[in-house]
Amino acid sequence: VQLQASGGGLVQAGGSLRLSCAASGIIFRIYDMGWYRQAPGSQRELVATIGSSGSTNYADSAEGRFTISRDNAKNTVYLQMNSLKAEDTAVYYCGARLGPRTGYVHWGQGTLVTVSS
């Protein structure tokens, strides 16, 4: 099983980035997918999740600025991030779980997002 996250980088405040997470080795369409992030010295926190049905959930900090989506044909989940702020700087991780009552069983390696103010 592999979750390959990409799309991070350096962007100015107010800018946009789109993260991608390509999955292999799992039946992607049956998994809920999530994006989490971890800033230096902080715990990993939820950013957004998308269920196998396409239902979405966002952290308050992401609501209205970020959009999570998935393409089951490409086994890929995306995170479109707009109006980025310095406090969005973190390593972003994608994860896969079999349902909202189960834990994440697969994680990607993370992609670094740095927002300069």
Disulfide bonds with the S-S distance in Angstrom:
Cys21-Cys94 2.05
